[in-house]
């Protein structure tokens, strides 16, 4: 494992970035120059006279790798032509992709398919609710949505403010989608609004156990549940220690880090989050909801409501010695407590670090964090918590794109497995016959331990300060994504890509898999017809057309997938393996070259 980590992180890569200059060797002076290319079908002179100069395209590709879940060659050309600021503005105006309506539609579609081979009662049991419905809705939006920046930010937020289907939420796809809709809808809104909405979201209330949270009853020895109170501080807003605006920890007079809160603060805040219960029934039973009702009988698409008689009365003492006065309604208490947390000076640097890590790089400098946190503190118009301004600051900072940063020692990040997969699917234009792009992502999640809303705990898949080995620690570097990289997930990722690209398995995850035990005889043909509708293939015509020109093929994959970071050694190895095998059709060669790209550090590491 140690050897693998060193191999994947010690590569010295020459990568593309947006040019800081416009001159280059031979610009306008091609007379008398002879240039031979290793590719007999290529015009080698273009490398000298400047017409083949692709640094702006490579820079656009790298930018899109930080700002989207996936992009095509046309997207690269568009950014190169219009520039980053204009592209970001266009994305900020794009309407948000939402998921709950799609989940409801999928439930109907899958049940309709089911009743073609089984009776209605069996189908109600099989397709009552599964996480595959949310995951498929997510994939459909990824493949078809125009709001790619919003989708990337929503995914980043979902790894900071966490709920997970690795719990009984797996049976509440509508709850997962309703939660994710909050992140998508508010990805360019205000962070305080997100905190208010997720605090009364049913999925969050269930996951962090403040749904049906009772007030203090000393006689019955009942105390308010402290789970959400602890995590909204530690994981969603202020962290464990007081921070300077550049993310460094403050040092107290005793030479120690200064805690942001203590156990009494947790107990005081826990009293705030009492009295919340379901606001609507799921339709299983008639009547009105009540406090304490079993979660299985409640609708997860509606927010929790406050039951005042079950809300802790009196003053609540929370962080910083702040006192929430007695006599307010329960919702007034919640909004005031969240406002206190939101205005804590830690929130800017706390969130800045985590968003930079999810979008751009694992080890931002204190200056980078400080600049982004300052925008969180004030967007220039006196507004605190403006996420649109924060995202613009992250992606437009020179540390995110300038050549002298990109090539710097310790720069970059390990691409999360799901981001590698979505780039392949969008970049190479995966298409399926069905109107809905069906993909539950189950196999990929099982192979890589990574998929949206599938973290093992509320601490996410990886923590922001995870350092994978002594070499990282020596230089005080972190590598969060390495926390899920091990001998199993690394080999499984290679195996998944091998099956996906060399055995036409890129999307063969059947939403009707539960039918398998019931199908036999003539029913199998009907089932097989349905399954083929969900299978997808990569259709990018330019990529497929280059299968018999391996030198140009690897240049194309370098630009589209590796952002110009592909080494000459990797290119030579791919070309040589294609040319010497003599076994590949052009389409097979295109898939094989993509497979080798997908598993190589030149792609897996974003520099």
N, C-alpha and C positions, 0 to 999 in steps of 0.2 A: 504493500500500500504506500509506504514511504517513497519508494522508487517512482510509483505512478504519479504521486503528488508533485515530486520534484520535476519529473518529465513534463507534466502539464503546465507548470508555472515558471519554469526557468528558461523557456523559449525566448530568444531575443528576436522580436518581430519587427520588421519594417512595415509600418502601417500607413494607411492613407488618412488624410485629414484635410480640412479646408485650407487651401493654399494661402500662405502669407505673402506671396509674391507672384508675379505674372511672367517672369522671364524663365527661359530654360535653354539648354544647349541646342544650338542650331536654329533658334527661332527665326524664321524668315530667311535662313541662309542654308538652303539645301543644295545649292549648286555645287556640282562636282563631288557630292558625297554618295558613296555606295553603301548600302546597309542590307545585310542578308538576315532574314528571320529564320528561326528554327522551324517555323510553320511555312511550308511551301505555298500554302493558300493565302498567306497574309502578306500585306504590303509593308515590308519592313521599314521603308522610308518614313512611314507615319510616326515612328518612334523618334525620329530625328527632327522632322520639320514641324512637329507640334500638333499635327492634326489627329494623332492617336493619343494625345495626352489626356489621361482620364482622372487626374487627381480630384477634380471637382465632383465627378461621378462617384469616386470612391469615398470622398468626404460625405456626400449625400447619403451613400449607403450606410456608412458608419453612424451618421446621425439618426437615420431611420431605425437602426438596430437598438437605439436607446429610447426611441419615442413611439414605437409601435409594437404590436404583437407579430407583425409580419408585413412584408412589402414586396412588390413586384418590380421588375426592371423599369416599368413605366413610372412607378412611384419615385424611383431613384432619379430618373430623368426630370421629373416634375420638380423635385426639390432643388436639383442642380440649376434648373432654369429660373425658378421663382425665388429661391433663397429661403433660409430657415425662418426668418421673422414672418414672412408672408404665409408660409405653410402653417406655422403655429397659429396665426390669426385665423386662417381658414378652418383649422381643426377646432379651435375654441368655439366657432360658430356652428359646427356640425351638430345636428340633433343627437341626443344620447340614445344609445342602444339600451333597451330595457328587456327584461327576461321573463317576468312572471306571466305575461300573456302567452308567450311561447311555451312555457311549461304547461299551462292549461291546455293549449292546443295539442301538445305532444301526448298528453294523457288521453285525449280523445282519439288521436290518430292511432296510437298503439293499441288501444282497446278495440278500435274498429278492425285493425288487422287481426287481432287475436280472435275475435268472434267469427272470423272466416273458418277457423279450424277448431275452436272450442266453444263451449256454451257460455252464456253471459255471466253466470255466477263464477265459473272458473276464471274468467278474464278479470272480473272485479278483484279477485284475490291476487292474481298475478301482477296487475298493473294499478294497484291501489296508490302507490307512490314510491318512487325509487330515486336515488341520486342521479341515475342516468338521465332522467328527464331534465334536471337542471344542467348537467354537463353537456347534453346535446344542444340545449338552447344556447349555452355559452359558445359552443363550437359554431353553431349556425350564425350567431352574431359576429364572431371572429372572422369567419370566412366571407360574410356579406356586408358587414357594417362599414360605413365610411368614416366613422369616428374613431380612428385607430389610436390617436393620442389619448383620448378619453378612456378607451379600453385598457391601454397600458397603465394609465394612472390608477384606474379602478382595481386592476390586479395588484398593483403595488400597495394600495391602501388595504386590500384584503389580506396582505401578509403583515400588516401592522395592527389593524383592528380585526381580530380573528374570530370567526366561527368555523366549524368544521363538520363535514359529513362523516368523519370518523367518530361518530357518536350516534345517538338515536335520531339525530337530525337527518340521517340517511333516509328515513322514512317520510321526510317532510320537504320534498323538492320545492314546493311553493314557498316554504319558509326560507330555504336557501336563496331562492331567486328574489324574494322580497328584500332580504338583507342586501344582496348584491346590487339590487336596483338603487338602494340608498347610496352606495359608493359610486355607481355609474352616474346617477343623476347629479350628485354633488361633487364630482371629481374636479370641477372647475369653480365650485362654489366656495363657501366658507367652512373652515374646519369645525367651528363651533356648531354649525348646523348638523354636521355629520355626527358629532358627539351627542347632541340632543336626540337625533333620530335613532341612532343605534342603541341608546340607553333604554328606549321603550319598544325596541323591535322584539318581536316574539322569539325569533331564532336566538338572538343574543340573550334574552331573558331566560330561555331554556338552557342554553349552553353554559352561561356563567351564573345560573341558578338564582337570579333575583326575581324570576317569575314566581308569584305567590309568596313573596318574602314577607314574613309576619313581623309585627313590632315586638318590642321587649315585653315579656311576661315573666316576671321574677318568680311568681308562685309556681308556674309550670316549668320554670327553668328554660325558657325560650329566649333566644337572642337573635337579632337580625343576621341573615346570611351575609358574610363579609367578602364573598368571592368577587363580585363585580366591583365593589368599592376598591379592593386591592388592585385589580387588573386595570381599571380605567386610569389609575394613577401610574402604576408601574409600567404598563405596556402601551397605553394609548396616549398619554399626555406628558408626564413629567419625569418618569424614570426614578431610579433609586437615589441619585445623588444630585446635588445642586450643580448647575452647569454655568460656565461662562458662555457668551454668545457664540464663541467659536467651537463649542462642543467639549472643551476641556473641563475637567472637574474642578470645582472650587475647593480650596484648602482652608480648613478652619484654623483657629489659633493653636489648636493642639497638634497641628500637622496632619490631621486626618481629613478624608473626604467628608463632606457635610451631607447627612441624610436629608432627603426631601420630606419625609413623613415618618411617623412612628406608629405603633400599634393603636394608640388612642385616636390618631387621625383616621385609621381604618375603621375603627368602631364608630366614630362619629359620622363618617360618610356612609357607612352601612345603614344607619338609621334613615338617611335620606332616601335610599332606594327600597323603601318598604311600601306595601299597599298596592303594588302593581300586579294586575291579573289580566286574564284574557278579556278581550272586548267583543268577541264574536265566537259563535260556535261553528264547528266544521261542517255542520249539516247532518251529522250522524244522529243527533238527538234534537228534539224540539225544545223550545224554551229559551230563556235568557242565560247568559254566562254569569258565573258567580266567582268570587274570590276563593282560591283554593281548589278550583275545578281541575280535574285530571287533564294534563296537556294534550292527551290523545283526543279529547273531545273539543278542542279549541281550534279556531282558524288561525293559521300562521301567516295569512296575508294581511291581517289588520294589526296595527300597533297595540301594545298593551294599554290598558286604561287604569286610572287611579281609583282605588276603592278607599275613600277617605277614612272610613272607620277602622281600616287596617294599616293606616299610615302612622308611623311613630310621631306622637305629639311632642311639643316642647322644643327647646333650643337644640341645635346640632353644632358641635365644635369640630371644625375640619382643619385642613392644613394652614400653616401660617398663623395660627391663632385666630382664624376667622370664625365668627359665630353667625350661623343662620338663625334669625329670630324665630321665636314661637309665634303661632297664630296664622302662619301662611298655609295655603293649600299644599298638598303633596307635590303637585306639578311645579308650583312656585319654588318649593325647596329644591327640586331636581334642577330646574333651570338656573337657580342661583349658584348651586354647588358646581355645576358644569362651567358657569361663567368664571367662577373663582379659579378652577383648574385651567381653563382656557387662557386666562390672563397671567398665569404663572410665567415668569421669565424663562423657565426651562423649555417651554413647549416649542418655541422657534428652533433652537438648535437640536432638540430631541427629534422633531419631525424632519428637519432638514437633513440630518445624517441618514435617517432611514430611507427617505425618498431618493436621495442621491445614490445610496447603495442599491436600491431596487431598479434604478433607471440607468445609471452611468458607470459607477466605479465603486469598488469595495473600500478604498482608502482615500477619501477626500482629504485635502489639507484643511487645517483649521481656518485658513482664509476663505476657502470655498464654502465651508459650513457657515462661517460668519456672514458672508455675502447673502446666502440664501435665507438664513435665519433673520437677517435684517429686513428682507422683503416680507417675510412672514409677519414680523413685528409691525411693519408699516409698508403698504404697497405703493407708497408715494402719494396716496390720496387720503391718508389717515386711517385706512382700514387694516385691521389686524386679522390674520388668518385667511387671506385671499389665496386660495389654492391655484387659481389660474396664474396669478402673478408669481407664485412660488415655482410652479412648473416651468414657466418661461425663464425664470432666473436660473434654474437648474440646467436647462438644456442650452441656454444662450451663454453660459459662463465660459470663459476662455479655457478653463481647466477641463471642460467637457469636450472641446473640439480642437484646440490649438495643437499643432504638430509637436511642439516641444514638451507638451504634457502627455500626449498620447504615447510617445516613444519613451517616456520616463520610466525609470526603475520602480517597480511596485504599482504601476498604473494598471487599470483594467479590472476585469471581474470574470469569474467563471459564469458562463451563461446558464441560467436555470434550465433544467431539462425541458420544461414545458415551452419555454421561449425558443429553444432549438427546434422543437417539433412544429410550433405554430409558424415559424419562419419558413420551414420547408413546405408546409401545406399552402401558405399564402403565396410565398415567393415563386413556387413552381406550379401554382394555379390548380390546386386539387379541385376536381369536380365530381359530382355524383348524379345519377339519373333522377333521384328523388328531389322533390321540391324543397324539402328540408334537408340540410346537411347533417345527416345523422352521424354522430360519433360520441359515444359515452365516455371515451378516454379511460375506461376501466383497465385495459391491458397496459396502457402506457403508465398509468399510476402504479399498477402493481409492479412493473418492471423498474421504475425509477424512483418511487416513493415521492413523487411530486405531481400535483395537479391542483388546479384552482379550488379553494375551499375544502382541501383534503389534508390539512396539516395535522400531525399527530396530537398536538396539544395547542393551547391558547398561546404558547410561546412561539408559534409558527414552525416552519420546517427547519429554520436555522436562526440563530441569534445574531444580532449585529456585531458582537464582539468575539465571535468564534474565530480562533486561530488554529489552523489544522495541524501544524507541526512546529518543531523547534526553529526551522529556518524562517518561517513567518514570524514567530515570536522574537527572534533575534533582531529583526528590523522593525518590530512593533507593528507588524501588518496583521490584518484580519482577512479572512476569506469565508464569509458566511455560507455561501452555497456549498462549500466543501463539507459541511456538516452532514449532508446526505450523500456524499460521494464515498463509496466504500467498494470493496471487492465485488460485492453483489450488484449494487446499482450501476457501477461502471461497466461490468461485463454484460449486464442485462440491457443496458442502453445500446451497446454494440449489437447484441442479438436482436433487439427490437428493430433497429434500423436495417439489419441484414434481411430480416423477414419482410419488413415494410417495403424495401426498395428492390430486393432481388427476387421476392416471391409474391409481389403484388398484394401486400397486406397493409397498405398505408392507412386504411380506414375500416378494415373489416371487423368492426366491433358491433355486434348485432343487438339492437335494443330488444329484440324478441327472444333473447337467449333462453329465458325462462320457459319458453314453449318446448324446448328440446326434449324434455322427458315425456311429452304428450304426443309427439309427432311420429307417425309411422305410415307406411303404405301410401295411398294417394295424397294424404295431407302433406307429405314431405315436398311434393312438387310445388304446392301452393306456398309453403313456407320458404322454399328455396327461391321462388320468384320474388317474394318480399325481400329476402336477404340481399339479392343482387341489386335491388334498387338503392340500397344503402352503401354499397361498395363504391369507392372513389378511386380515381387515378389522377396522376400528375399530368397536366395537359399543356404546360408552357411550350408553345411551338418553337421558340428560338432555341431553348435548351435541347429539345428533342432533335432539332435540325442539325445540331453540332455533334451528334454522336459519331459521325464518321470523320470528324476533324478534331481530334483530341486536344491539340494545342489551344485551339480557340475555345473548346469546351471548358478547359480548366480556367482560362482567363475569364470566361463568363461566370463560372461558379465563384471564382475569386472575388469578382465585383459584387455579385448578388448576395452571396452567402457570407464570405469571409471579409468583406469590406476592404479589399485590397491587402489583407494581411497574410495571404497565402505565400509561403516561402517558395523559392525556386526549387528547392529540394522536393517539396511535396508535389509541386506541379510535374517535375520530371518523373517522380515515382508513379503518379497516376497515369501519365501519358505512356510511360514504358510498360506498365502492366496491361494497359489496353492493347497496345501495339504488338506486344510479344505473345499475348494469349491466343490471338486469332480465333477466339471463341464467341465474340460478342457481335450481335447485330448492332446497328447504330442506336436503336432504342435501349438495348441492354447496356451498351457502353455509357450512355447518358446516365442511366440509373446507377451503374457501378461507380462512375466518377463522383456522383452525388453521395453515394454511400461512404466512399473514402473521405470525402470532404466533411461529412456530418460527424465522423468519429475522430477527426484529427484535432489536436490542440490549436491549430491555426484558425479553426472555426469555433471550437468549444470555448476558447478563451477570447473574450472581447477586449481588445486593446484600444 
